[in-house]
């Protein structure tokens, strides 16, 4: 058993190291390609006003009563010829969001803005289905997409469309910014991690001409690229990643504009963060299962591009590796004390601490770029963000495994809050879960497990994993406590508030309404039948 633990630990560490070598190559590419990235910046007035192309702006919305009005108001401010832009509010809502949207759409229609409130006869295919349905009503050459929590720059279209001067560019993606980064520690840590993705990963993949992904919002598609790639598919939870790969395999180029920020709201409750993480991690696993074989078989794609595509598509598996490393690291202390003759093996394992240096660079460079006045805080945010991700490793590992084995669950969108500054109240949000789950208990038990690892370090006088176990303890403890306190906040608020009516049932009988059936379970009731509930 001791040898099995040692082998599994070493294998997980090796795989994580190989993945981080891929991240290191993106860091190097990012640092070496400043001129190429700057050359991709186009002037917002490079296309004459009277020759701007037809654009459809799609706003997929489902039960977003807290942010729907803000979204529509921001889109109505886009600077673009009125006769060249149509706005589609693709509304699948089943609650009072419908009335909010209807009022704002009517208001802007009266001002001469070409905006339509589109209601499908059946909510099939979730977000992918809504986007596809909207395309059947549009003849525009380009399609911009914004989720409900976004507030784009009024010049967004003028800044992004010039990149389509290259006829092979099929996607232009912009960098997410954060409306409520300073709301709480949770939002600050999310921003810390997302900034690394939108700086190192997206810029590095673009500059190296690797496969990259449209992030589902804050970007523009060439309509012919969507059609040529086969349109939107609803067979994965990350339809954006799926279509991105299909389009690039057809030869369409991905263009990334790091200089254009698209402000959006970060989840402020642990329930909402878990819901978002579940969809991203499971969806990536589903796309990997669906698409990577095609990537490997496609002629004309270089070996390096195929390897990077594999690391990209299978990146959510790193949570499984982190969970394995964490759980096995405690008995590894005992094994190390029992077998001093194996010390050479442990020296080899210590070599992989290079992972830490790579990760510090990966997250540190974006933090220095976008938070230059708070450089000293890097020493706080890096271990805290790492701890948070460690604490989510159980939750995310379950999502990834479900994706690989093909377990299908409905698209459950992340609840929005319109909570932008410290002190804004969100406890009455009707879309947030109100019940505690076994997963919260398991996360609390894992926090105690790593307390045991700290105690064991004193028992065997080996403190080489002491800081790692502190991070796991803090991570699982943080996730557990936030889950508890946020659930109590919601329940306490709703106890003293007026009880909302239950949302109307959706028109499609074969697709349950996530908000009416999953308030206590952000990842969906199918997990309950498998004995797994988030």
RODO-2510 file (C-alpha; in nm, 4 decimals, decimal comma):
residues 534
     n   res          X          Y          Z
     1     x     0,0000     0,0000     0,0000
     2     x     0,2842     0,2407     0,0799
     3     x     0,4375     0,1886    -0,2646
     4     x     0,0959     0,2413    -0,4295
     5     x     0,0529     0,5725    -0,2451
     6     x     0,4027     0,6807    -0,3450
     7     x     0,3469     0,5872    -0,7111
     8     x     0,0083     0,7607    -0,7299
     9     x     0,1481     1,0721    -0,5641
    10     x     0,4468     1,0814    -0,7995
    11     x     0,2268     1,0262    -1,1066
    12     x    -0,0119     1,3055    -1,0105
    13     x     0,2818     1,5381    -0,9437
    14     x     0,4417     1,4501    -1,2772
    15     x     0,1208     1,5133    -1,4731
    16     x     0,0703     1,8447    -1,2970
    17     x     0,4307     1,9385    -1,3767
    18     x     0,3832     1,8565    -1,7456
    19     x     0,0709     2,0715    -1,7538
    20     x     0,2574     2,3580    -1,5899
    21     x     0,5342     2,3281    -1,8488
    22     x     0,2652     2,4106    -2,1029
    23     x     0,1687     2,7119    -1,8940
    24     x     0,5362     2,8100    -1,8783
    25     x     0,5533     2,8096    -2,2577
    26     x     0,2546     3,0492    -2,2640
    27     x     0,4313     3,2777    -2,0151
    28     x     0,7422     3,2858    -2,2343
    29     x     0,5325     3,3476    -2,5452
    30     x     0,3500     3,6312    -2,3730
    31     x     0,6730     3,7998    -2,2681
    32     x     0,8320     3,7613    -2,6128
    33     x     0,5405     3,8765    -2,8306
    34     x     0,4604     4,2254    -2,7088
    35     x     0,5054     4,3743    -3,0560
    36     x     0,2772     4,1184    -3,2180
    37     x     0,0063     4,1770    -2,9615
    38     x     0,0349     4,5530    -2,9975
    39     x     0,0182     4,5199    -3,3759
    40     x    -0,3228     4,3547    -3,3360
    41     x    -0,4668     4,6725    -3,1831
    42     x    -0,6861     4,8590    -3,4315
    43     x    -0,8113     5,2144    -3,4151
    44     x    -1,1798     5,2473    -3,3233
    45     x    -1,2340     5,4802    -3,6192
    46     x    -1,0479     5,2722    -3,8788
    47     x    -1,3763     5,1793    -4,0511
    48     x    -1,5612     5,4801    -4,1985
    49     x    -1,8942     5,5380    -4,0237
    50     x    -2,0983     5,4981    -4,3418
    51     x    -1,9345     5,1649    -4,4334
    52     x    -1,9751     4,9874    -4,1011
    53     x    -2,1226     4,6378    -4,1470
    54     x    -2,4524     4,5003    -4,0172
    55     x    -2,4208     4,3698    -3,6611
    56     x    -2,6547     4,1695    -3,4404
    57     x    -2,6022     4,1989    -3,0651
    58     x    -2,7376     3,8908    -2,8889
    59     x    -2,8279     3,8984    -2,5185
    60     x    -2,9176     3,5486    -2,3940
    61     x    -3,1168     3,5916    -2,0729
    62     x    -3,2788     3,3434    -1,8369
    63     x    -3,4345     3,4638    -1,5103
    64     x    -3,2089     3,7650    -1,4502
    65     x    -3,4394     4,0075    -1,2702
    66     x    -3,1502     4,1737    -1,0821
    67     x    -2,9375     4,2648    -1,3858
    68     x    -3,1607     4,2514    -1,6961
    69     x    -3,2354     4,6229    -1,6935
    70     x    -2,8708     4,7181    -1,6433
    71     x    -2,7697     4,4954    -1,9344
    72     x    -3,0230     4,6381    -2,1791
    73     x    -2,9476     4,9961    -2,0783
    74     x    -2,5745     4,9431    -2,1378
    75     x    -2,6277     4,7818    -2,4779
    76     x    -2,8566     5,0670    -2,5839
    77     x    -2,5596     5,3014    -2,5305
    78     x    -2,3424     5,1264    -2,7893
    79     x    -2,2153     5,3825    -3,0386
    80     x    -2,3085     5,2510    -3,3823
    81     x    -2,5328     5,3525    -3,6747
    82     x    -2,8898     5,2716    -3,5703
    83     x    -2,9781     5,1218    -3,9084
    84     x    -2,6727     4,8925    -3,8988
    85     x    -2,7302     4,7360    -3,5540
    86     x    -3,0053     4,5115    -3,4225
    87     x    -3,0301     4,4004    -3,0602
    88     x    -3,1856     4,0639    -2,9780
    89     x    -3,2880     4,0062    -2,6166
    90     x    -3,3140     3,6267    -2,6275
    91     x    -3,5379     3,5851    -2,3268
    92     x    -3,6110     3,2348    -2,1956
    93     x    -3,7177     3,3628    -1,8543
    94     x    -3,9998     3,2098    -1,6532
    95     x    -4,0336     3,4785    -1,3863
    96     x    -4,0804     3,8562    -1,3562
    97     x    -3,7685     3,9121    -1,5661
    98     x    -3,9993     3,8868    -1,8682
    99     x    -4,1895     4,1996    -1,7647
   100     x    -3,8720     4,3937    -1,6840
   101     x    -3,7306     4,3176    -2,0284
   102     x    -4,0571     4,3991    -2,2036
   103     x    -4,0671     4,7452    -2,0427
   104     x    -3,7054     4,8329    -2,1298
   105     x    -3,7357     4,7015    -2,4854
   106     x    -4,0504     4,9088    -2,5421
   107     x    -3,8768     5,2141    -2,3960
   108     x    -3,5823     5,1910    -2,6350
   109     x    -3,7964     5,0997    -2,9336
   110     x    -3,9749     5,4289    -2,8828
   111     x    -3,6364     5,6013    -2,9057
   112     x    -3,5734     5,4481    -3,2480
   113     x    -3,3348     5,1716    -3,1382
   114     x    -3,3702     4,8438    -3,3286
   115     x    -3,4201     4,6115    -3,0328
   116     x    -3,6429     4,3040    -3,0151
   117     x    -3,7723     4,0992    -2,7221
   118     x    -3,7518     3,7418    -2,8540
   119     x    -3,9343     3,4585    -2,6788
   120     x    -3,8857     3,1051    -2,8102
   121     x    -4,1839     2,8680    -2,8291
   122     x    -3,9722     2,6053    -2,6474
   123     x    -3,6572     2,6407    -2,4369
   124     x    -3,4557     2,3662    -2,6028
   125     x    -3,0783     2,3669    -2,6007
   126     x    -3,0516     2,6254    -2,3217
   127     x    -2,8090     2,9099    -2,4075
   128     x    -2,6818     2,7429    -2,7255
   129     x    -3,0397     2,6938    -2,8390
   130     x    -3,1253     3,0583    -2,7719
   131     x    -2,8251     3,1843    -2,9696
   132     x    -2,9038     2,9512    -3,2589
   133     x    -3,2687     3,0584    -3,2618
   134     x    -3,1682     3,4247    -3,2733
   135     x    -2,9465     3,3601    -3,5746
   136     x    -3,2456     3,2337    -3,7710
   137     x    -3,3931     3,5833    -3,7366
   138     x    -3,0767     3,7709    -3,8384
   139     x    -2,8945     3,8387    -4,1648
   140     x    -2,6125     4,0396    -4,0057
   141     x    -2,2520     3,9739    -4,1035
   142     x    -2,1261     3,9880    -3,7444
   143     x    -2,2709     3,8750    -3,4104
   144     x    -2,1702     4,0200    -3,0726
   145     x    -2,2693     3,8284    -2,7578
   146     x    -2,3045     3,9517    -2,3999
   147     x    -2,4206     3,7611    -2,0943
   148     x    -2,6565     3,9269    -1,8491
   149     x    -2,3859     4,0419    -1,6068
   150     x    -2,1886     4,2466    -1,8638
   151     x    -2,1720     4,6232    -1,9118
   152     x    -1,9698     4,6807    -2,2304
   153     x    -1,7866     4,9961    -2,3360
   154     x    -2,0069     5,2104    -2,5684
   155     x    -1,7306     5,1853    -2,8325
   156     x    -1,7062     4,8053    -2,8070
   157     x    -1,8193     4,7365    -3,1636
   158     x    -1,6112     5,0161    -3,3124
   159     x    -1,3022     4,8777    -3,1381
   160     x    -1,3475     4,5094    -3,2230
   161     x    -1,4848     4,5052    -3,5786
   162     x    -1,1620     4,6380    -3,7416
   163     x    -0,9915     4,3078    -3,6521
   164     x    -1,2156     4,1352    -3,9044
   165     x    -1,0271     4,3095    -4,1862
   166     x    -0,8472     3,9768    -4,2131
   167     x    -1,1102     3,7611    -4,3890
   168     x    -0,9931     3,4503    -4,2014
   169     x    -1,0605     3,5979    -3,8559
   170     x    -1,3752     3,4309    -3,7260
   171     x    -1,3668     3,5330    -3,3580
   172     x    -1,2596     3,8459    -3,1709
   173     x    -1,2485     3,8049    -2,7934
   174     x    -1,1910     4,0823    -2,5381
   175     x    -1,0567     4,0737    -2,1826
   176     x    -1,3024     4,0539    -1,8960
   177     x    -1,2865     4,3279    -1,6350
   178     x    -1,4618     4,3181    -1,3000
   179     x    -1,7369     4,5530    -1,1844
   180     x    -1,7244     4,4338    -0,8241
   181     x    -1,3683     4,3126    -0,7722
   182     x    -1,3399     4,4867    -0,4340
   183     x    -1,6769     4,3635    -0,3030
   184     x    -1,5190     4,0936    -0,0857
   185     x    -1,2228     3,8615    -0,0506
   186     x    -1,4016     3,6042    -0,2692
   187     x    -1,4410     3,8483    -0,5587
   188     x    -1,0819     3,9703    -0,5230
   189     x    -0,9518     3,6138    -0,5487
   190     x    -1,1700     3,5394    -0,8505
   191     x    -1,0396     3,8501    -1,0246
   192     x    -0,6835     3,7448    -0,9401
   193     x    -0,7319     3,4126    -1,1169
   194     x    -0,9320     3,5402    -1,4149
   195     x    -0,6741     3,8099    -1,4875
   196     x    -0,4140     3,5386    -1,5385
   197     x    -0,6373     3,3549    -1,7851
   198     x    -0,7171     3,6676    -1,9848
   199     x    -0,3557     3,7853    -1,9852
   200     x    -0,1200     3,4877    -2,0101
   201     x    -0,3427     3,2163    -2,1538
   202     x    -0,5540     3,4050    -2,4052
   203     x    -0,2757     3,6374    -2,5207
   204     x    -0,0212     3,3542    -2,5277
   205     x    -0,2446     3,1249    -2,7312
   206     x    -0,3285     3,4035    -2,9742
   207     x     0,0342     3,5100    -3,0176
   208     x     0,1538     3,1501    -3,0662
   209     x    -0,1348     3,0775    -3,3064
   210     x    -0,2612     2,7948    -3,0878
   211     x    -0,6234     2,6918    -3,0421
   212     x    -0,7958     2,9368    -2,8087
   213     x    -1,1516     2,9765    -2,6879
   214     x    -1,4269     3,2311    -2,7166
   215     x    -1,5284     3,2924    -2,3550
   216     x    -1,9016     3,2855    -2,4217
   217     x    -1,9464     3,6608    -2,3902
   218     x    -1,7622     3,9872    -2,4485
   219     x    -1,6726     3,8947    -2,8053
   220     x    -1,7794     3,9047    -3,1686
   221     x    -1,8241     3,6252    -3,4227
   222     x    -1,8232     3,6368    -3,8003
   223     x    -2,1561     3,4806    -3,8948
   224     x    -2,0067     3,2687    -4,1730
   225     x    -1,7592     3,1185    -3,9235
   226     x    -2,0463     3,0048    -3,7007
   227     x    -2,2326     2,8517    -3,9941
   228     x    -1,9220     2,6926    -4,1452
   229     x    -1,8380     2,5268    -3,8126
   230     x    -2,1849     2,3740    -3,7860
   231     x    -2,3535     2,6305    -3,5620
   232     x    -2,4158     2,6208    -3,1904
   233     x    -2,4361     2,2737    -3,0295
   234     x    -2,6084     2,2076    -2,6978
   235     x    -2,4455     1,8707    -2,6179
   236     x    -2,1914     2,0220    -2,3754
   237     x    -2,2193     2,2779    -2,0955
   238     x    -1,9541     2,4976    -2,2605
   239     x    -2,0996     2,5589    -2,6053
   240     x    -1,8523     2,8466    -2,6500
   241     x    -1,5432     2,6244    -2,6157
   242     x    -1,7011     2,3626    -2,8407
   243     x    -1,7790     2,6049    -3,1248
   244     x    -1,4381     2,7726    -3,0882
   245     x    -1,2574     2,4462    -3,1582
   246     x    -1,4848     2,3446    -3,4423
   247     x    -1,4359     2,6840    -3,6089
   248     x    -1,0576     2,6830    -3,5694
   249     x    -1,0366     2,3281    -3,7019
   250     x    -1,2127     2,4649    -4,0110
   251     x    -0,9334     2,7203    -4,0516
   252     x    -1,0911     3,0259    -3,8883
   253     x    -0,8557     3,2453    -3,6854
   254     x    -0,8947     3,3613    -3,3271
   255     x    -0,8083     3,7265    -3,2547
   256     x    -0,7611     3,8461    -2,8982
   257     x    -0,7767     4,2071    -2,7842
   258     x    -0,6233     4,2281    -2,4377
   259     x    -0,6436     4,6074    -2,4565
   260     x    -1,0270     4,6093    -2,4677
   261     x    -1,1885     4,5523    -2,1302
   262     x    -1,5422     4,4173    -2,0984
   263     x    -1,6676     4,4808    -1,7435
   264     x    -1,8737     4,2068    -1,5787
   265     x    -1,9958     4,1043    -1,2373
   266     x    -1,8213     3,8357    -1,0305
   267     x    -2,0237     3,5899    -0,8169
   268     x    -2,0415     3,7152    -0,4587
   269     x    -2,1812     3,3973    -0,2970
   270     x    -2,0092     3,0602    -0,2706
   271     x    -2,3197     2,8871    -0,4070
   272     x    -2,2976     3,0978    -0,7236
   273     x    -1,9210     3,0473    -0,7567
   274     x    -1,9637     2,6710    -0,7254
   275     x    -2,2372     2,6765    -0,9891
   276     x    -2,0084     2,8649    -1,2274
   277     x    -1,7099     2,6418    -1,1565
   278     x    -1,9196     2,3292    -1,2043
   279     x    -2,0361     2,4391    -1,5500
   280     x    -1,6885     2,5483    -1,6612
   281     x    -1,5090     2,2356    -1,5354
   282     x    -1,7653     1,9792    -1,6486
   283     x    -1,8167     2,1569    -1,9818
   284     x    -1,4422     2,1566    -2,0550
   285     x    -1,4286     1,7832    -1,9798
   286     x    -1,7255     1,7242    -2,2115
   287     x    -1,5600     1,9172    -2,4946
   288     x    -1,2329     1,7290    -2,4401
   289     x    -1,4235     1,4019    -2,4647
   290     x    -1,6015     1,5214    -2,7778
   291     x    -1,3321     1,7111    -2,9664
   292     x    -0,9782     1,6003    -2,8801
   293     x    -0,9864     1,2931    -3,0992
   294     x    -1,0862     1,5168    -3,3897
   295     x    -0,7999     1,7540    -3,3086
   296     x    -0,5506     1,4655    -3,3171
   297     x    -0,6867     1,3353    -3,6484
   298     x    -0,7049     1,6699    -3,8279
   299     x    -0,4295     1,7020    -4,0928
   300     x    -0,2265     2,0193    -4,1114
   301     x    -0,2313     2,0820    -3,7365
   302     x     0,1201     2,0821    -3,5915
   303     x     0,2220     1,8461    -3,3123
   304     x     0,2865     2,1412    -3,0802
   305     x    -0,0612     2,2783    -3,1443
   306     x    -0,2150     1,9367    -3,0765
   307     x    -0,0222     1,9041    -2,7496
   308     x    -0,1306     2,2502    -2,6354
   309     x    -0,4881     2,1729    -2,7359
   310     x    -0,4732     1,8652    -2,5152
   311     x    -0,3483     2,0667    -2,2177
   312     x    -0,6152     2,3272    -2,2863
   313     x    -0,9080     2,0869    -2,3189
   314     x    -0,8008     1,8639    -2,0300
   315     x    -0,7027     2,1526    -1,8010
   316     x    -0,9972     2,0933    -1,5670
   317     x    -0,8395     1,7562    -1,4805
   318     x    -0,5807     1,9438    -1,2766
   319     x    -0,8382     1,9632    -0,9969
   320     x    -0,8414     1,5836    -0,9777
   321     x    -0,4615     1,5845    -0,9591
   322     x    -0,4612     1,8509    -0,6873
   323     x    -0,7155     1,6548    -0,4828
   324     x    -0,5089     1,3361    -0,5162
   325     x    -0,1902     1,5195    -0,4149
   326     x    -0,3597     1,6731    -0,1156
   327     x    -0,5196     1,3557     0,0171
   328     x    -0,2046     1,1459    -0,0323
   329     x     0,0325     1,4062     0,1079
   330     x    -0,0736     1,3290     0,4666
   331     x     0,0079     0,9541     0,4637
   332     x     0,3180     1,0410     0,2636
   333     x     0,4551     1,2132     0,5739
   334     x     0,4182     0,8878     0,7682
   335     x     0,5736     0,6843     0,4850
   336     x     0,8673     0,9230     0,4692
   337     x     0,9323     0,8795     0,8405
   338     x     0,9084     0,4988     0,8184
   339     x     1,1386     0,4619     0,5189
   340     x     1,4466     0,6832     0,5441
   341     x     1,6088     0,4536     0,2853
   342     x     1,3659     0,5974     0,0238
   343     x     1,5022     0,9473     0,0689
   344     x     1,6364     0,9585    -0,2871
   345     x     1,2795     0,9161    -0,4119
   346     x     1,1675     1,2108    -0,2043
   347     x     1,4532     1,4219    -0,3404
   348     x     1,3216     1,3513    -0,6892
   349     x     0,9728     1,4497    -0,5768
   350     x     1,1115     1,7752    -0,4373
   351     x     1,2356     1,8631    -0,7869
   352     x     0,8769     1,9156    -0,8908
   353     x     0,8526     2,2122    -0,6572
   354     x     0,9343     2,3998    -0,9785
   355     x     0,5553     2,3921    -1,0176
   356     x     0,5422     2,6641    -0,7555
   357     x     0,7797     2,8953    -0,9434
   358     x     0,5808     2,8529    -1,2661
   359     x     0,2519     2,9281    -1,0913
   360     x     0,3919     3,2356    -0,9174
   361     x     0,4998     3,3713    -1,2573
   362     x     0,1701     3,2758    -1,4209
   363     x    -0,0391     3,4684    -1,1683
   364     x     0,2173     3,7289    -1,0667
   365     x     0,2758     3,8874    -1,4094
   366     x    -0,0917     3,9783    -1,4684
   367     x    -0,1272     4,0994    -1,1108
   368     x     0,1671     4,3352    -1,1480
   369     x     0,0307     4,4600    -1,4818
   370     x    -0,3227     4,5286    -1,3637
   371     x    -0,2634     4,6076    -0,9954
   372     x     0,0666     4,7997    -1,0004
   373     x    -0,0174     4,9944    -0,6839
   374     x    -0,0746     4,6757    -0,4863
   375     x     0,2321     4,4710    -0,5794
   376     x     0,3051     4,3883    -0,2167
   377     x    -0,0338     4,2159    -0,1917
   378     x     0,0857     3,9437    -0,4307
   379     x     0,2303     3,7635    -0,1272
   380     x    -0,1243     3,7473     0,0118
   381     x    -0,3363     3,6889    -0,2976
   382     x    -0,1311     3,4064    -0,4475
   383     x    -0,1492     3,1675    -0,1487
   384     x    -0,5098     3,2660    -0,0786
   385     x    -0,6189     3,2092    -0,4377
   386     x    -0,4293     2,8805    -0,4474
   387     x    -0,5989     2,7793    -0,1225
   388     x    -0,9417     2,8663    -0,2638
   389     x    -0,8821     2,6493    -0,5705
   390     x    -0,7561     2,3675    -0,3482
   391     x    -1,0732     2,4027    -0,1435
   392     x    -1,2843     2,3713    -0,4595
   393     x    -1,0937     2,0649    -0,5800
   394     x    -1,3470     1,8116    -0,4457
   395     x    -1,6420     1,9969    -0,5984
   396     x    -1,4663     2,0494    -0,9306
   397     x    -1,3278     1,6950    -0,9476
   398     x    -1,6809     1,5568    -0,9275
   399     x    -1,7834     1,7881    -1,2121
   400     x    -1,4862     1,6812    -1,4271
   401     x    -1,5482     1,3106    -1,3685
   402     x    -1,9135     1,3559    -1,4637
   403     x    -1,8005     1,5234    -1,7853
   404     x    -1,5636     1,2403    -1,8767
   405     x    -1,8139     0,9614    -1,8075
   406     x    -2,0841     1,1407    -2,0064
   407     x    -2,3381     1,2121    -1,7319
   408     x    -2,5739     1,4741    -1,8725
   409     x    -2,7099     1,7564    -1,6590
   410     x    -2,8994     2,0728    -1,7569
   411     x    -2,7304     2,4061    -1,8173
   412     x    -2,7524     2,5867    -1,4814
   413     x    -2,6504     2,9477    -1,5231
   414     x    -2,4645     3,1405    -1,2546
   415     x    -2,6980     3,3586    -1,0437
   416     x    -2,6345     3,7334    -1,0808
   417     x    -2,6648     3,9856    -0,7989
   418     x    -2,6027     4,3445    -0,9140
   419     x    -2,3871     4,3734    -0,6021
   420     x    -2,1078     4,6098    -0,6980
   421     x    -1,9696     4,7560    -0,3772
   422     x    -1,9092     4,6478    -0,0213
   423     x    -2,2315     4,6723     0,1736
   424     x    -2,4667     4,5909    -0,1139
   425     x    -2,7193     4,3353     0,0087
   426     x    -2,7735     4,0125    -0,1824
   427     x    -2,9243     3,7764     0,0748
   428     x    -3,2737     3,8027    -0,0732
   429     x    -3,1581     3,6727    -0,4117
   430     x    -3,4239     3,4197    -0,5120
   431     x    -3,1868     3,2163    -0,7282
   432     x    -2,9429     3,1162    -0,4526
   433     x    -2,9548     2,7793    -0,2774
   434     x    -3,0891     2,7753     0,0772
   435     x    -3,0024     2,4247     0,1948
   436     x    -2,6772     2,2782     0,3147
   437     x    -2,5463     1,9752     0,1270
   438     x    -2,3306     1,6756     0,2036
   439     x    -2,0547     1,8347    -0,0027
   440     x    -2,0231     2,1216     0,2460
   441     x    -1,9865     1,8648     0,5243
   442     x    -1,7226     1,6770     0,3218
   443     x    -1,5280     1,9988     0,2677
   444     x    -1,5347     2,0669     0,6399
   445     x    -1,4098     1,7156     0,7120
   446     x    -1,1263     1,7588     0,4624
   447     x    -1,0257     2,0798     0,6410
   448     x    -1,0018     1,8758     0,9623
   449     x    -0,8106     1,6050     0,7753
   450     x    -0,5379     1,8558     0,6905
   451     x    -0,5346     1,9766     1,0508
   452     x    -0,4419     1,6162     1,1193
   453     x    -0,1614     1,6526     0,8666
   454     x    -0,0258     1,9475     1,0651
   455     x    -0,0386     1,7454     1,3861
   456     x     0,1359     1,4544     1,2133
   457     x     0,4167     1,6867     1,1055
   458     x     0,4981     1,7530     1,4719
   459     x     0,4697     1,3831     1,5537
   460     x     0,7237     1,2769     1,2890
   461     x     0,9263     1,6030     1,3062
   462     x     0,8917     1,6583     0,9308
   463     x     0,7677     2,0032     0,8299
   464     x     0,8403     1,9925     0,4580
   465     x     0,4687     1,9759     0,3746
   466     x     0,3554     2,2009     0,6570
   467     x     0,2770     2,5045     0,4399
   468     x     0,0999     2,2863     0,1813
   469     x    -0,1252     2,1405     0,4491
   470     x    -0,1974     2,4875     0,5854
   471     x    -0,3134     2,5911     0,2371
   472     x    -0,5378     2,2860     0,2004
   473     x    -0,6773     2,3417     0,5495
   474     x    -0,7459     2,7080     0,4769
   475     x    -0,8909     2,6284     0,1342
   476     x    -1,1388     2,3628     0,2407
   477     x    -1,2177     2,5562     0,5565
   478     x    -1,2827     2,8735     0,3559
   479     x    -1,5099     2,6993     0,1053
   480     x    -1,6991     2,5203     0,3848
   481     x    -1,7427     2,8309     0,5995
   482     x    -1,8455     3,0525     0,3083
   483     x    -2,0972     2,7872     0,2011
   484     x    -2,2381     2,7776     0,5557
   485     x    -2,2477     3,1515     0,6172
   486     x    -2,3854     3,2370     0,2729
   487     x    -2,6571     2,9743     0,3089
   488     x    -2,7482     3,1113     0,6520
   489     x    -2,7486     3,4656     0,5128
   490     x    -2,9966     3,3693     0,2424
   491     x    -3,2203     3,1728     0,4772
   492     x    -3,2160     3,4458     0,7427
   493     x    -3,2984     3,7134     0,4860
   494     x    -3,5794     3,5179     0,3231
   495     x    -3,7312     3,4312     0,6605
   496     x    -3,7997     3,8008     0,7222
   497     x    -3,8805     3,8908     0,3621
   498     x    -4,1901     3,8515     0,1534
   499     x    -4,2054     3,5048     0,0042
   500     x    -4,1680     3,5108    -0,3731
   501     x    -4,4093     3,3219    -0,5915
   502     x    -4,2631     3,0097    -0,7461
   503     x    -4,1394     3,0726    -1,1003
   504     x    -4,3695     2,9562    -1,3772
   505     x    -4,2814     2,6253    -1,5322
   506     x    -4,0885     2,6415    -1,8594
   507     x    -4,2706     2,5759    -2,1818
   508     x    -4,0593     2,2719    -2,2664
   509     x    -4,1719     1,9711    -2,0683
   510     x    -3,8448     1,7840    -2,1143
   511     x    -3,6192     2,0558    -1,9721
   512     x    -3,6710     2,1341    -1,6028
   513     x    -3,6439     2,4855    -1,4730
   514     x    -3,3149     2,5045    -1,2784
   515     x    -3,4352     2,7925    -1,0641
   516     x    -3,7471     2,6143    -0,9451
   517     x    -3,5874     2,2732    -0,8848
   518     x    -3,2275     2,3518    -0,7937
   519     x    -3,2302     2,6367    -0,5483
   520     x    -3,0526     2,4165    -0,2976
   521     x    -2,8358     2,2359    -0,5502
   522     x    -2,6379     2,4532    -0,7934
   523     x    -2,5198     2,1607    -1,0019
   524     x    -2,8492     1,9866    -1,0558
   525     x    -3,0631     1,7092    -0,9135
   526     x    -2,9142     1,4348    -1,1371
   527     x    -2,6285     1,4271    -0,8867
   528     x    -2,8703     1,3269    -0,6139
   529     x    -2,9623     1,0084    -0,7981
   530     x    -2,5924     0,9204    -0,8100
   531     x    -2,5478     0,9902    -0,4422
   532     x    -2,3577     1,3094    -0,5199
   533     x    -2,5063     1,6465    -0,4330
   534     x    -2,3299     1,9810    -0,4516
***
